[in-house]
Amino acid sequence: VACGRIPESDVVLESNRVTFTNFGEGIVLKDVQTGELRPTTKADARDAARLIDALPHIDTYERAVHSHDVPEEVCALHNAEASLTNTTKHHWLGPVNGYCAGKIVDMCAAITGGHDQLRERPIMTFNTCPVSPLKLVKDCCEIIMAGARAGVGVNVLSMGMSGGSTPVHLAGTLVVHNAEVLSGLVLNQLVSRGAPFVYGSSTTAMDLRMATASVGTPECAAINAAVARLARYYALPSFVAGG
């Protein structure tokens, strides 16, 4: 269960149930007053959380934009504060490193009434990404372990790019993707058996002409479908990128 701050915002992640969240990691915003592009701020992160909270067909909230107006070292803490205080929906957040993950766990515990209460009703799931191909770097490992210890869900998203950091053939890309996610699962369960875990994906194909990630392409859709089938095989909830 992806718990919200109130039971009415809870979402059950189960077989054959599709739920929706917003896209995350925005770094530039078009100002609605001036029409100009500008870097996103903590106020934008707050406003995005309020907007998503009011939209009935979006079930959970992923931190939508980056806060450029706060110190980078603790930006994840500001993002969490802006989000958690402005939505009742379950929150997905990348805490960046183990230090921020621990502090965010404390923030969530303060909201729910204590660490034991947070374990019973985890209102956040950590997002973290291996480095393709086949690397679980220090920050990623710390986040996976911090989530397991706190009883907070961990969503391990492979972000391989077919033709770039993974094989150009989609089947080969899925092999690398699966290995990365399962390695995160093994670490997570070694820390705390039965800890909540999500099989994630932002894997797509590389645009060989522009050297960018091609989101919203047929290749991305095919990978998403395969990821959902893999997650079902392992009896895990899945999280895939749209576009």
SEKE-701466 format. One record per residue: residue in one letter; x, y negated, z negated of N, C-alpha, C, O, CB in turn. Coordinates in steps of 0.02 Angstrom, whole numbers. Glycine has a CB too. Layout:
{'A' {X Y Z} {X Y Z} {X Y Z} {X Y Z} {X Y Z}};
...
//
This chain:
{'V' {42 60 0} {0 0 0} {44 -62 0} {88 -69 -42} {-48 0 -61}};
{'A' {32 -107 48} {65 -172 49} {21 -219 7} {-28 -247 32} {74 -199 123}};
{'C' {41 -228 -55} {-1 -264 -103} {4 -339 -92} {57 -366 -77} {19 -247 -174}};
{'G' {-53 -373 -100} {-54 -445 -100} {-55 -471 -172} {-56 -433 -220} {-114 -472 -62}};
{'R' {-54 -537 -177} {-58 -566 -245} {-125 -553 -277} {-131 -553 -338} {-44 -641 -242}};
{'I' {-176 -541 -236} {-242 -522 -260} {-262 -457 -226} {-242 -446 -168} {-296 -578 -248}};
{'P' {-300 -413 -259} {-318 -349 -229} {-353 -355 -162} {-346 -311 -119} {-362 -310 -276}};
{'E' {-390 -410 -152} {-426 -419 -89} {-378 -426 -29} {-399 -417 28} {-470 -481 -93}};
{'S' {-315 -442 -42} {-266 -450 11} {-224 -387 22} {-178 -388 63} {-221 -508 -4}};
{'D' {-239 -333 -14} {-201 -271 -5} {-213 -242 65} {-268 -248 93} {-221 -220 -60}};
{'V' {-161 -210 92} {-166 -177 157} {-137 -107 149} {-81 -98 125} {-127 -217 212}};
{'V' {-175 -57 170} {-151 12 168} {-115 28 234} {-144 22 287} {-210 62 156}};
{'L' {-52 48 229} {-13 66 288} {-17 142 294} {19 178 260} {62 41 283}};
{'E' {-61 165 338} {-72 237 343} {-78 256 416} {-82 214 461} {-136 257 304}};
{'S' {-80 321 428} {-83 347 496} {-145 322 533} {-200 320 505} {-82 424 495}};
{'N' {-134 302 596} {-187 279 640} {-219 212 619} {-271 194 646} {-240 330 644}};
{'R' {-188 177 573} {-213 110 556} {-162 58 581} {-103 60 562} {-224 103 479}};
{'V' {-185 13 623} {-141 -39 650} {-157 -104 613} {-215 -125 610} {-151 -48 727}};
{'T' {-106 -136 586} {-114 -201 554} {-67 -250 588} {-22 -231 625} {-100 -197 478}};
{'F' {-79 -314 575} {-41 -366 610} {-8 -414 561} {-36 -431 509} {-86 -404 658}};
{'T' {52 -435 579} {86 -489 544} {110 -538 597} {111 -522 656} {145 -463 499}};
{'N' {131 -596 575} {157 -646 622} {231 -632 637} {263 -593 602} {149 -717 593}};
{'F' {256 -663 688} {327 -658 704} {367 -702 656} {341 -750 629} {341 -678 778}};
{'G' {430 -685 646} {472 -722 600} {534 -752 632} {545 -744 692} {493 -679 543}};
{'E' {574 -786 591} {640 -810 610} {639 -870 657} {688 -882 692} {679 -756 642}};
{'G' {585 -908 659} {585 -969 700} {635 -1020 674} {641 -1030 614} {515 -999 702}};
{'I' {670 -1053 719} {722 -1101 699} {708 -1172 726} {740 -1220 704} {790 -1078 723}};
{'V' {661 -1178 773} {645 -1243 802} {569 -1249 805} {534 -1200 819} {677 -1251 873}};
{'L' {543 -1309 792} {472 -1321 793} {456 -1381 836} {493 -1430 837} {445 -1332 721}};
{'K' {401 -1377 873} {377 -1434 911} {331 -1475 867} {277 -1452 849} {341 -1412 976}};
{'D' {351 -1535 850} {313 -1578 805} {245 -1594 835} {241 -1618 892} {352 -1642 789}};
{'V' {192 -1581 798} {125 -1592 825} {108 -1666 833} {63 -1683 871} {73 -1559 780}};
{'Q' {144 -1709 798} {131 -1781 803} {170 -1813 861} {142 -1853 898} {149 -1815 738}};
{'T' {234 -1795 868} {277 -1828 917} {289 -1786 980} {309 -1813 1032} {343 -1844 886}};
{'G' {277 -1721 975} {292 -1678 1032} {365 -1660 1039} {383 -1625 1086} {268 -1709 1093}};
{'E' {407 -1684 994} {479 -1672 998} {497 -1606 964} {464 -1584 917} {518 -1730 966}};
{'L' {551 -1575 988} {578 -1515 956} {625 -1537 900} {665 -1582 909} {615 -1470 1007}};
{'R' {619 -1503 843} {663 -1519 786} {676 -1455 746} {637 -1408 750} {631 -1573 741}};
{'P' {731 -1454 708} {744 -1396 665} {689 -1388 612} {662 -1437 588} {813 -1403 630}};
{'T' {674 -1326 596} {622 -1312 547} {647 -1325 476} {707 -1323 462} {598 -1239 553}};
{'T' {600 -1340 431} {615 -1358 362} {577 -1313 313} {536 -1272 333} {599 -1432 349}};
{'K' {592 -1323 249} {556 -1285 198} {482 -1303 198} {440 -1260 185} {587 -1298 129}};
{'A' {467 -1366 212} {396 -1385 216} {360 -1348 272} {302 -1331 265} {390 -1461 226}};
{'D' {395 -1336 327} {365 -1297 381} {353 -1225 359} {301 -1195 377} {411 -1298 444}};
{'A' {399 -1197 321} {390 -1129 295} {329 -1126 249} {291 -1077 251} {453 -1105 258}};
{'R' {321 -1177 209} {262 -1181 165} {198 -1186 206} {150 -1150 193} {268 -1241 118}};
{'D' {197 -1230 255} {137 -1240 296} {119 -1178 336} {61 -1161 344} {146 -1300 343}};
{'A' {171 -1143 361} {159 -1082 399} {126 -1029 355} {81 -994 377} {224 -1055 428}};
{'A' {148 -1024 292} {119 -976 246} {45 -992 234} {3 -947 231} {157 -974 179}};
{'R' {29 -1056 227} {-40 -1076 216} {-83 -1061 277} {-140 -1038 271} {-44 -1151 198}};
{'L' {-55 -1073 336} {-92 -1060 398} {-107 -985 404} {-164 -966 417} {-52 -1084 459}};
{'I' {-56 -943 396} {-65 -871 403} {-114 -845 349} {-153 -800 362} {2 -833 397}};
{'D' {-111 -874 290} {-155 -853 237} {-229 -863 256} {-273 -827 233} {-139 -891 172}};
{'A' {-242 -913 298} {-310 -930 316} {-335 -891 377} {-394 -894 393} {-316 -1003 329}};
{'L' {-291 -855 412} {-310 -820 473} {-331 -749 456} {-289 -709 435} {-252 -820 524}};
{'P' {-394 -731 465} {-419 -666 441} {-393 -606 479} {-393 -550 453} {-494 -666 443}};
{'H' {-371 -615 541} {-349 -557 581} {-275 -544 575} {-250 -497 607} {-368 -569 653}};
{'I' {-239 -583 536} {-169 -569 521} {-167 -543 450} {-184 -579 403} {-123 -633 530}};
{'D' {-145 -481 442} {-155 -446 378} {-101 -460 327} {-116 -463 267} {-157 -372 391}};
{'T' {-39 -471 349} {16 -484 304} {57 -543 331} {46 -565 388} {61 -421 294}};
{'Y' {103 -568 291} {140 -627 311} {215 -613 312} {244 -589 263} {125 -686 263}};
{'E' {246 -627 368} {319 -627 372} {343 -698 374} {317 -740 411} {344 -587 435}};
{'R' {394 -714 334} {419 -782 332} {432 -807 404} {474 -780 440} {485 -787 290}};
{'A' {394 -859 423} {389 -877 494} {449 -916 519} {471 -906 575} {326 -916 505}};
{'V' {474 -961 478} {527 -1006 502} {583 -1012 450} {574 -996 391} {498 -1076 517}};
{'H' {640 -1034 473} {699 -1045 432} {697 -1114 402} {673 -1161 433} {764 -1035 474}};
{'S' {723 -1121 341} {726 -1187 307} {796 -1216 317} {843 -1197 282} {708 -1180 231}};
{'H' {802 -1263 363} {868 -1292 378} {888 -1347 329} {946 -1368 328} {868 -1320 448}};
{'D' {842 -1371 288} {855 -1428 245} {875 -1408 174} {871 -1450 128} {795 -1473 243}};
{'V' {895 -1346 164} {917 -1322 98} {986 -1290 106} {1005 -1272 162} {865 -1271 67}};
{'P' {1023 -1281 51} {1089 -1249 57} {1084 -1179 86} {1042 -1139 64} {1124 -1246 -11}};
{'E' {1125 -1163 135} {1120 -1100 171} {1131 -1041 123} {1100 -988 133} {1172 -1097 227}};
{'E' {1173 -1049 72} {1189 -993 27} {1128 -969 -11} {1124 -910 -29} {1243 -1014 -22}};
{'V' {1080 -1013 -23} {1020 -994 -61} {957 -1006 -20} {902 -1011 -47} {1016 -1033 -127}};
{'C' {965 -1009 46} {907 -1022 89} {853 -970 80} {794 -986 80} {929 -1025 162}};
{'A' {873 -906 72} {824 -852 64} {780 -864 2} {721 -846 2} {859 -785 59}};
{'L' {809 -892 -51} {770 -906 -111} {718 -960 -99} {661 -956 -122} {816 -926 -169}};
{'H' {739 -1012 -62} {691 -1065 -45} {636 -1038 1} {578 -1056 -7} {727 -1124 -12}};
{'N' {655 -997 49} {605 -967 93} {554 -927 54} {494 -930 66} {639 -923 146}};
{'A' {579 -888 5} {534 -846 -35} {488 -889 -77} {428 -875 -82} {574 -799 -80}};
{'E' {515 -941 -108} {473 -985 -149} {419 -1020 -108} {362 -1024 -129} {517 -1038 -185}};
{'A' {438 -1044 -49} {390 -1078 -6} {334 -1031 16} {277 -1051 23} {424 -1108 55}};
{'S' {352 -968 27} {304 -920 52} {260 -892 -4} {199 -891 2} {339 -863 88}};
{'L' {292 -869 -57} {255 -834 -110} {205 -878 -145} {154 -853 -170} {304 -806 -160}};
{'T' {217 -943 -147} {172 -988 -182} {117 -1015 -136} {76 -1055 -158} {210 -1045 -212}};
{'N' {116 -994 -73} {68 -1022 -26} {29 -970 13} {-5 -987 61} {103 -1068 21}};
{'T' {34 -906 -6} {-7 -855 25} {-24 -801 -26} {16 -787 -71} {28 -825 87}};
{'T' {-82 -771 -18} {-100 -714 -60} {-83 -649 -26} {-90 -595 -56} {-175 -716 -77}};
{'K' {-60 -651 37} {-49 -591 76} {19 -560 60} {64 -594 36} {-55 -605 151}};
{'H' {25 -495 73} {89 -461 65} {142 -495 108} {128 -518 163} {83 -386 83}};
{'H' {203 -499 81} {255 -539 113} {313 -495 134} {338 -453 96} {280 -594 65}};
{'W' {336 -505 197} {397 -473 223} {451 -527 226} {439 -582 252} {385 -441 294}};
{'L' {510 -511 199} {562 -562 196} {631 -530 199} {642 -478 168} {556 -604 131}};
{'G' {675 -560 237} {746 -539 238} {784 -578 185} {793 -638 193} {777 -550 307}};
{'P' {807 -546 132} {841 -583 78} {914 -599 92} {946 -632 51} {837 -543 15}};
{'V' {942 -577 148} {1009 -594 172} {1063 -553 138} {1106 -524 172} {1022 -667 162}};
{'N' {1063 -551 71} {1115 -515 35} {1088 -490 -32} {1032 -505 -52} {1177 -560 24}};
{'G' {1130 -452 -66} {1109 -422 -129} {1095 -472 -184} {1049 -463 -224} {1160 -374 -153}};
{'Y' {1134 -526 -186} {1123 -577 -238} {1054 -608 -231} {1017 -611 -280} {1177 -633 -232}};
{'C' {1037 -630 -171} {971 -660 -160} {915 -609 -170} {862 -626 -196} {966 -691 -90}};
{'A' {927 -546 -151} {877 -494 -161} {859 -487 -234} {801 -482 -252} {902 -427 -133}};
{'G' {910 -487 -278} {898 -481 -350} {858 -540 -377} {813 -531 -418} {963 -475 -387}};
{'K' {875 -600 -354} {839 -659 -377} {767 -660 -352} {721 -681 -388} {875 -723 -354}};
{'I' {757 -636 -291} {689 -635 -264} {647 -582 -301} {587 -593 -312} {690 -619 -188}};
{'V' {677 -527 -320} {642 -478 -361} {619 -511 -426} {562 -499 -448} {688 -417 -376}};
{'D' {662 -551 -457} {643 -586 -519} {586 -634 -506} {541 -641 -548} {704 -623 -548}};
{'M' {587 -669 -449} {532 -714 -432} {466 -677 -426} {415 -698 -452} {548 -752 -367}};
{'C' {468 -620 -391} {407 -579 -382} {383 -552 -449} {323 -548 -461} {421 -521 -333}};
{'A' {430 -534 -493} {411 -509 -559} {377 -564 -600} {331 -550 -638} {472 -482 -596}};
{'A' {401 -625 -593} {370 -681 -629} {298 -692 -606} {255 -711 -645} {411 -745 -619}};
{'I' {286 -680 -541} {219 -690 -514} {172 -634 -537} {114 -647 -554} {222 -692 -437}};
{'T' {197 -572 -537} {154 -515 -553} {147 -502 -627} {103 -464 -647} {180 -453 -519}};
{'G' {190 -533 -668} {184 -523 -740} {239 -482 -770} {236 -467 -830} {120 -492 -756}};
{'G' {289 -463 -732} {345 -424 -758} {369 -373 -707} {336 -359 -658} {325 -389 -822}};
{'H' {428 -346 -720} {458 -298 -674} {419 -233 -670} {414 -203 -617} {531 -283 -694}};
{'D' {390 -212 -726} {349 -152 -724} {286 -163 -682} {265 -119 -645} {330 -130 -795}};
{'Q' {257 -222 -689} {197 -238 -650} {214 -243 -576} {174 -224 -533} {164 -303 -675}};
{'L' {273 -269 -561} {294 -274 -491} {303 -205 -461} {287 -193 -403} {359 -314 -485}};
{'R' {329 -159 -501} {337 -90 -476} {269 -58 -460} {263 -18 -414} {375 -48 -528}};
{'E' {219 -76 -499} {152 -49 -487} {118 -82 -427} {82 -50 -390} {109 -58 -549}};
{'R' {131 -147 -419} {100 -185 -364} {154 -227 -330} {158 -288 -341} {42 -230 -390}};
{'P' {195 -196 -288} {248 -235 -253} {217 -281 -201} {186 -258 -153} {299 -187 -220}};
{'I' {226 -346 -210} {195 -395 -166} {241 -415 -108} {223 -457 -67} {176 -457 -206}};
{'M' {300 -385 -106} {348 -402 -53} {381 -339 -27} {390 -290 -64} {401 -451 -78}};
{'T' {398 -340 37} {441 -289 67} {502 -324 96} {496 -373 133} {402 -248 122}};
{'F' {561 -299 79} {622 -327 106} {633 -304 178} {625 -245 193} {682 -307 62}};
{'N' {652 -350 221} {676 -333 288} {752 -334 288} {782 -379 260} {647 -382 341}};
{'T' {782 -284 320} {854 -285 329} {872 -246 391} {838 -198 409} {890 -256 267}};
{'C' {926 -266 424} {943 -238 490} {1013 -209 490} {1061 -244 472} {937 -292 544}};
{'P' {1021 -146 510} {1088 -120 524} {1119 -160 581} {1084 -194 619} {1086 -45 541}};
{'V' {1184 -154 588} {1219 -185 644} {1232 -131 696} {1272 -85 686} {1286 -219 622}};
{'S' {1197 -137 753} {1206 -86 805} {1273 -96 841} {1294 -153 852} {1147 -90 856}};
{'P' {1306 -41 858} {1283 28 848} {1309 59 783} {1369 59 770} {1304 71 906}};
{'L' {1264 86 743} {1278 133 689} {1319 105 632} {1365 138 607} {1314 192 717}};
{'K' {1303 43 610} {1338 16 553} {1288 -8 501} {1243 -47 515} {1384 -43 574}};
{'L' {1296 17 439} {1261 -10 382} {1310 -55 345} {1351 -30 305} {1232 46 335}};
{'V' {1307 -119 357} {1356 -165 327} {1339 -178 254} {1286 -158 230} {1358 -231 366}};
{'K' {1385 -211 219} {1379 -220 146} {1313 -253 126} {1279 -228 82} {1437 -262 122}};
{'D' {1296 -309 158} {1235 -344 139} {1173 -301 149} {1128 -301 107} {1229 -409 179}};
{'C' {1172 -265 204} {1116 -220 218} {1109 -166 164} {1054 -153 140} {1124 -187 287}};
{'C' {1165 -137 145} {1164 -85 93} {1140 -113 26} {1102 -81 -9} {1234 -53 85}};
{'E' {1164 -173 9} {1144 -203 -54} {1069 -216 -57} {1037 -206 -109} {1182 -268 -66}};
{'I' {1040 -237 -2} {968 -250 1} {929 -185 -5} {879 -182 -42} {949 -287 66}};
{'I' {951 -134 30} {917 -68 27} {918 -42 -44} {867 -17 -68} {952 -18 74}};
{'M' {974 -48 -79} {980 -23 -147} {941 -65 -196} {909 -39 -242} {1053 -19 -168}};
{'A' {942 -132 -187} {905 -176 -232} {830 -163 -228} {795 -161 -279} {919 -250 -216}};
{'G' {805 -153 -168} {734 -138 -160} {715 -73 -193} {664 -68 -226} {716 -137 -87}};
{'A' {757 -22 -183} {743 44 -213} {741 40 -289} {697 69 -321} {795 96 -190}};
{'R' {789 4 -319} {792 -1 -392} {731 -38 -420} {708 -22 -475} {856 -37 -413}};
{'A' {705 -87 -382} {650 -128 -407} {582 -99 -391} {531 -123 -415} {655 -198 -379}};
{'G' {580 -46 -349} {516 -20 -327} {484 -61 -273} {424 -54 -259} {469 -14 -385}};
{'V' {524 -106 -242} {500 -148 -187} {513 -113 -121} {566 -84 -113} {534 -219 -189}};
{'G' {466 -116 -75} {475 -83 -11} {534 -111 28} {550 -170 21} {412 -89 29}};
{'V' {565 -69 68} {619 -89 112} {602 -70 183} {586 -12 197} {687 -57 90}};
{'N' {604 -118 228} {590 -108 298} {657 -112 335} {684 -167 345} {539 -161 326}};
{'V' {684 -55 356} {748 -54 392} {732 -58 467} {704 -12 496} {789 10 375}};
{'L' {751 -115 496} {737 -127 567} {801 -121 606} {847 -161 598} {704 -196 577}};
{'S' {805 -72 649} {859 -72 697} {846 -126 749} {789 -138 769} {866 -2 731}};
{'M' {900 -160 769} {894 -213 820} {941 -199 878} {974 -244 903} {909 -282 789}};
{'G' {943 -135 898} {985 -117 955} {961 -149 1019} {901 -163 1026} {988 -43 962}};
{'M' {1006 -160 1066} {988 -185 1132} {1012 -137 1184} {1072 -128 1195} {1017 -257 1144}};
{'S' {965 -104 1217} {981 -55 1269} {1022 -89 1324} {1000 -139 1353} {917 -23 1297}};
{'G' {1079 -61 1339} {1123 -91 1388} {1174 -139 1359} {1217 -164 1394} {1084 -126 1439}};
{'G' {1168 -152 1294} {1215 -196 1259} {1248 -160 1202} {1305 -137 1208} {1179 -259 1234}};
{'S' {1213 -156 1146} {1241 -124 1087} {1221 -50 1081} {1244 -15 1037} {1220 -160 1025}};
{'T' {1177 -28 1126} {1156 43 1128} {1156 65 1201} {1162 24 1246} {1086 53 1095}};
{'P' {1150 131 1214} {1151 155 1283} {1097 122 1326} {1044 103 1302} {1142 231 1285}};
{'V' {1112 115 1391} {1064 83 1436} {1001 125 1445} {948 97 1459} {1097 70 1504}};
{'H' {1007 190 1438} {948 233 1443} {908 227 1379} {937 229 1324} {969 307 1457}};
{'L' {842 220 1384} {801 209 1325} {803 269 1278} {800 259 1217} {729 196 1346}};
{'A' {809 330 1304} {813 388 1260} {876 385 1217} {873 400 1158} {813 453 1301}};
{'G' {932 365 1247} {994 357 1209} {989 302 1157} {1015 309 1102} {1052 344 1255}};
{'T' {955 248 1176} {944 193 1128} {904 218 1068} {918 199 1011} {908 134 1162}};
{'L' {853 258 1080} {812 284 1025} {851 330 980} {838 332 919} {751 320 1053}};
{'V' {899 367 1007} {941 410 965} {981 367 916} {984 382 857} {989 453 1009}};
{'V' {1012 314 942} {1050 268 899} {1004 235 848} {1019 231 789} {1087 215 941}};
{'H' {947 211 872} {898 179 828} {878 226 771} {878 205 713} {835 158 869}};
{'N' {861 287 787} {838 335 737} {892 348 685} {878 352 625} {817 400 770}};
{'A' {954 355 708} {1009 368 662} {1019 310 614} {1032 320 554} {1075 381 701}};
{'E' {1012 248 638} {1021 190 595} {967 186 542} {982 174 483} {1022 126 637}};
{'V' {905 196 562} {850 192 514} {854 249 463} {844 238 403} {782 193 550}};
{'L' {868 309 486} {872 366 440} {930 359 391} {925 381 334} {878 431 479}};
{'S' {985 328 413} {1041 317 366} {1019 270 310} {1038 279 253} {1102 289 403}};
{'G' {979 219 328} {952 175 277} {904 211 231} {903 198 170} {918 116 309}};
{'L' {864 256 259} {818 295 218} {855 339 169} {835 344 110} {773 338 263}};
{'V' {908 372 191} {947 415 147} {976 375 88} {971 397 31} {1004 450 186}};
{'L' {1005 317 103} {1033 275 50} {978 254 2} {987 256 -59} {1068 214 79}};
{'N' {921 233 28} {865 210 -12} {841 264 -60} {828 251 -118} {808 187 33}};
{'Q' {834 326 -34} {808 380 -75} {860 408 -123} {841 435 -175} {782 435 -30}};
{'L' {924 402 -107} {976 421 -154} {975 376 -216} {989 399 -271} {1045 419 -121}};
{'V' {958 313 -206} {954 266 -263} {892 280 -304} {895 281 -366} {954 193 -238}};
{'S' {835 291 -271} {772 303 -307} {726 346 -264} {695 321 -218} {737 236 -326}};
{'R' {724 409 -280} {682 455 -241} {609 434 -243} {581 422 -297} {690 527 -266}};
{'G' {579 430 -185} {509 411 -180} {498 336 -174} {441 314 -172} {472 435 -239}};
{'A' {552 297 -171} {544 224 -162} {509 209 -96} {521 245 -47} {613 189 -166}};
{'P' {468 158 -93} {431 142 -31} {479 120 25} {525 81 13} {379 87 -44}};
{'F' {466 146 85} {511 134 141} {471 128 205} {421 164 214} {564 191 147}};
{'V' {492 83 249} {458 72 313} {508 83 369} {565 60 367} {428 1 317}};
{'Y' {486 120 421} {527 135 480} {517 77 529} {464 72 560} {507 204 512}};
{'G' {567 33 535} {559 -28 573} {596 -31 639} {640 10 652} {581 -85 532}};
{'S' {576 -78 680} {608 -87 745} {600 -157 771} {545 -184 775} {580 -37 796}};
{'S' {657 -187 790} {658 -244 835} {702 -227 895} {730 -271 927} {684 -308 799}};
{'T' {708 -163 908} {749 -139 964} {715 -154 1030} {654 -147 1037} {763 -63 957}};
{'T' {754 -175 1078} {728 -190 1145} {785 -181 1195} {839 -158 1178} {698 -262 1149}};
{'A' {771 -199 1257} {822 -195 1309} {857 -262 1316} {828 -315 1304} {791 -173 1376}};
{'M' {920 -259 1336} {958 -320 1349} {944 -344 1420} {946 -305 1467} {1033 -308 1337}};
{'D' {931 -409 1426} {926 -439 1492} {997 -447 1519} {1035 -490 1498} {889 -509 1489}};
{'L' {1015 -404 1567} {1084 -402 1590} {1104 -464 1629} {1163 -479 1636} {1095 -341 1634}};
{'R' {1055 -501 1654} {1071 -563 1690} {1084 -621 1643} {1130 -661 1653} {1015 -581 1739}};
{'M' {1043 -625 1590} {1048 -681 1543} {1084 -663 1478} {1099 -707 1438} {979 -707 1526}};
{'A' {1099 -598 1468} {1132 -575 1408} {1092 -593 1345} {1120 -615 1295} {1203 -604 1403}};
{'T' {1026 -584 1349} {983 -599 1292} {937 -539 1280} {932 -494 1322} {941 -663 1305}};
{'A' {905 -539 1222} {857 -487 1206} {792 -500 1243} {764 -554 1239} {844 -484 1129}};
{'S' {768 -450 1280} {707 -458 1320} {647 -434 1280} {629 -375 1281} {713 -418 1387}};
{'V' {617 -480 1243} {558 -465 1203} {495 -475 1246} {492 -521 1286} {555 -510 1138}};
{'G' {446 -432 1237} {385 -438 1275} {388 -405 1344} {348 -420 1387} {368 -509 1284}};
{'T' {436 -360 1353} {445 -326 1417} {416 -255 1414} {401 -230 1359} {519 -323 1435}};
{'P' {407 -223 1471} {385 -153 1470} {432 -107 1431} {410 -60 1398} {378 -126 1541}};
{'E' {498 -121 1435} {546 -81 1397} {535 -87 1322} {539 -38 1286} {617 -101 1415}};
{'C' {521 -148 1300} {507 -159 1228} {445 -121 1207} {443 -92 1153} {500 -235 1214}};
{'A' {393 -123 1249} {331 -87 1232} {343 -12 1229} {317 22 1185} {277 -103 1284}};
{'A' {383 15 1276} {397 87 1276} {436 107 1213} {422 159 1183} {437 107 1339}};
{'I' {484 65 1194} {523 79 1133} {477 77 1072} {481 120 1028} {581 28 1125}};
{'N' {433 27 1069} {387 22 1012} {343 84 1005} {333 109 950} {343 -40 1020}};
{'A' {317 107 1061} {275 167 1059} {314 227 1035} {289 267 995} {246 181 1128}};
{'A' {376 234 1059} {418 290 1037} {435 285 963} {436 335 927} {482 293 1079}};
{'V' {448 224 939} {464 214 868} {405 233 825} {414 265 773} {483 140 855}};
{'A' {345 215 846} {286 233 807} {278 309 803} {258 335 751} {223 201 838}};
{'R' {293 343 858} {289 417 857} {342 447 812} {329 495 776} {296 445 928}};
{'L' {402 419 813} {455 443 769} {436 433 696} {445 478 655} {522 407 784}};
{'A' {409 374 680} {388 361 612} {334 409 589} {335 433 532} {364 288 605}};
{'R' {287 424 634} {235 472 617} {265 541 604} {243 577 559} {182 476 673}};
{'Y' {315 559 643} {348 624 634} {378 630 564} {376 683 533} {403 634 687}};
{'Y' {406 574 539} {436 574 472} {386 555 417} {404 550 359} {495 526 470}};
{'A' {322 545 436} {269 527 388} {286 462 353} {277 455 292} {260 582 336}};
{'L' {309 413 392} {325 347 366} {284 294 401} {269 301 461} {400 332 374}};
{'P' {265 240 366} {235 184 402} {286 151 448} {346 151 433} {206 133 352}};
{'S' {262 124 504} {308 93 552} {294 18 558} {239 -6 544} {302 127 620}};
{'F' {345 -17 580} {342 -90 589} {378 -104 655} {438 -93 659} {374 -130 528}};
{'V' {342 -128 706} {374 -139 770} {362 -210 794} {313 -242 776} {348 -89 822}};
{'A' {409 -234 834} {405 -302 861} {355 -305 918} {354 -261 961} {474 -327 884}};
{'G' {315 -358 919} {270 -369 975} {301 -418 1024} {360 -432 1022} {202 -395 950}};
{'G' {259 -443 1069} {284 -492 1116} {249 -484 1182} {263 -522 1229} {360 -486 1125}};
//
